[in-house]
Amino acid sequence: MSVAQVHAPAVRDALAEIWLTKPETARRLRQRIRTVIDWAVAKGSRDGPLAMAVIDKALPKQRERVKHHKAVPHAELPEFLRALRERETMGRLALEAVILTAARSGELRLATWQELDLEAAIWTVPAERMKAGREHVVPLSAPAVALFEKMKAHRRGDTDLVFPGAKRGKPLSDMTLTKALRDMGRTETAHGFRSTFRDWVAEETTWPADLAEAALAHVVNDKTVAAYQRGSMLEKRRKPTSDWANHSAGTSNHSVVQLAISSG
């Protein structure tokens, strides 16, 4: 069908085929159809845009589902990390950095050398790259510093990216991290390691929840609590970060949980 002849009923019928069975794919398809049609209007290939509001009303309501990222159980993490380190690829190195920093994969993939201060063992992610729109300072454990030192051997002159992609000047794609997981026979996601970290803090340590939330750069909804957490709590977060690295490597010796024993 010519782009000039594409009409709302045809688009509605095409989307209806998968609107309820594959909702995410259907929404993406809807957006791409709209983009193509808008481009065609701008180029003079058709007279006007599609009546997307009419199409939306003609489609059944999708059931909203909360999507949780599948995560590696924290008890399995030492074995997983040993397997991850058996081969050294850009994707595996980036995935290890995601684990050690508990950062979002997008934040890590776009990290630059300018953001790293390895002597001070910190990584400062600028506000424009953070989901909450606030600068985030990540304390780096010794293994994380060692990993970034190793990445210096992969540094390229055409980019300041710590984890450059295959294409010149481009960052590593998120699919590269996913491929590293799939090559290991895993079905989890890179983002899921943030859940692994949070579960470990809750189930295996006595570290306060606010430290875990600060490490994950989560926004505190309680305004009163948030008022007392304007700082990055950087120094307080160094020990949990170090303990997390030790646990990941299987060297924690179960010494993280601190029990208070009464003298009476």
N, C-alpha and C positions, 0 to 999 in steps of 0.2 A: 504494500500500500504506500502510495506517495505520502510524504510527510505533510503535504498540503491537505490531504484528504483524511488524515487521522482525526477521528471525532470522539467525543466523550463516551458514547455507548461502547465503542470498540475497546477503548482503554479499560473501561469498567469490566467488561467481559474477560479481558486478558488477566486482569488482576484478581478477579473473583475465583479463577481456577486454583489459586494458591493462597488466597487471602487469609483463610483460617488454618490451613494445613502447614503452611510455611510463612508465618506472619512477618518474620524479620526480612526474609528474602523479598516478600511482596512489598514491604515498605521501601526497601532499597530500589526495587524495580519502579515503583511509583515515582520516586524522586528522580531517577535517571530518565524516565520517559518525559517528565516535566522539564528537565534540563535540556533535553534534545529539542523538545517543542519550542521552548523559549529561545533557544539558539536559532532555530529555524525562523522564528518571527523576527528576530534581530537582523537576520541575513536577508529577509524579504522573501523567504521560501514559502511562507504561509501568511494569512491575513491576521490571525489573532491567536492568543494562547488557549490552552484547554481550560474548560470550566472545572477546575480541580475540586472546588467546593461541592459542586453537583455530583461529581464522581464519588467523593468521600461519603456523601449522604446515601448514595445508592449501594454502598458496600456494607456488609454486616459488621457489627462491632466486634473487634478482636478482644479476646480475653487477655488482660494484662498479667504477665508472669514476671516474677522476680528472678532474675538470672544470677546464680551464684557461680563464681569461677571455681572450677574443680582444683583442689589443692592437694599437694603431697602431705600426708600425715607427718607431723613433726617427729614422731618416733622413727620414721623411715628416712628422714633427711640425711643422716650421716652416710648411710649406704648409698643413697641417691647421689650425694656429692662425690663420693669415691668413684662411682661409675661415670659421673659427668667429667671428672678430671682424667679419665683414661685416655681421652683424645683431646687435642687442643685445636679448636676451630674458633673463628670469631664469634659464632653463635653461642658456643659453649662458654666462652670467656665472658660474654655479655650476660648470659644466664646466671653464671656464678656471681657476677657483680650485682645482679638483681636480688639474688638470695641474700648476700652479705649486707646489702644496704637497705633491704626491705622497701626499695623504691618502686615506683610504677615503671613498667618497661619503657614507656615513652620518655620519661624523664631521663632514664639511663641511656637510651639509644641516642639521645640528642645532647648528651653531656659533652662539654668541651674541656680542653686542657686548662683554659683560662679559669674555669670554675673550681679547679682542684688546687688544694694546698696540701701536698703530701707531707710536708714537714710538720704542719700543724694538725695533720690527719683530719681534714675537714673537706667536704664537698658542698659548695653553696649553689643551690639551684635557683635561678632568678625567678621572680614573681610571674613573669609572662609565660613560663613553662609549667607552672604549678596549677593544678585543678582549682585550688582555693584562691588563686591569684595573689599569694603571699610568698615572699622569699622563704626558702626552706634550707636550713643548714643541717647537713648529715655528718655526724661524727663517724670517722672511719676506724674500724678495728685493724689490728696489725695484719691479718690475712687480706683485708680489703685494700690496704695500702700496698701490700706486696703484689696484689693482682694488678692494681693500676700501674705500679712500677713495671710489671711485665708488659703492659700494654704500650710502653714507650717504644718497644721494639717494632710495634705495628704502626707507629706514627707516620703519617704521610704529609708531604709538603703542600698538597693541594687543599687540605682541610684541617681545621682545629678540632674536629670530632675525635673523641677518644675511641669510639667504635665505628669506624668508617664502613660504609657499605661497599658492595661490589662495584657499583657505578661511581665514577669519579666525582668526588665532592658531595656525595649523597650519604645519609646516615644508614645504618643497618636497618633492615625492615623488621617489623614485628614477626613476620612469618619465618624469619631466620631463627628466632628464638623458639618458635613453635616447632620448626623442623628439628631443632636439636632435641626437643622433648620427644617427638615422634620417632626419631632415629633410635632413641633409647627404649622404645616400646611403651612410652608413657602417654596417658590421655589427659594429663593435667594442663593448666595454662600457666604462662609466666606470671600473670597477675595473681594467680592463686598462692604464690609464695608469701604474699602479704598476709593472707589468711593463715598460712602455716605459722608465720611469725606471731601473729596475734593469738592464735590458739596456744602456742608454746608459752607465751607470757602468762596467759590466764591459767593454764593447767600445770605448768612445771616450775613457776617462779613465784616469788612474792613481790615482784616489782609492781608499783602502783599502776593502775589503768591509765592515768593521765600521761605517764611516760610512754606507754605503748602508743597512745593516740598521737602524742607529739612526734614519735618516731615515724609514724605512718602519715604525718602531715594532715591528719583529719581535723576538720573544723569542729570546735566545741560548741554545741548548741546552747548550753546553759550560759547566759551572758555574764552571770556572776562569777562562775568558774573561769570563763574565758578571760575575764578582766585580770585574773591572777596568773594567767598563762601567756601573756603577751610575748615573753621572751621565748627563745628556742629551747630552754632548759638543756642546753648543749652539754655542759659538764655532767649533769645528772644522768644524761642518756649514754654516756661513754661506757659505763660498766655493763648495762644491759646489752649494748651493742657488742661488746667483747664477749659476754657470756653466750650471746646468740651465735657468734662466729665459732666459739668453742663447741657448742652443741652441734652445729652444722657439720663440723669436722669430726665429731665423735670423741672429743677430748675433754668434755665437761666433767666426767666422772660423777655425774649426778650431784654436783656440789652447788647447783644454782639455788635450790630451795633452801631458804634460811629459816630454821625453826628456832623460836625463842623458848628456852628451857628455864622454867622457874626454879630458883634456888630453894624454894620452900617445898 
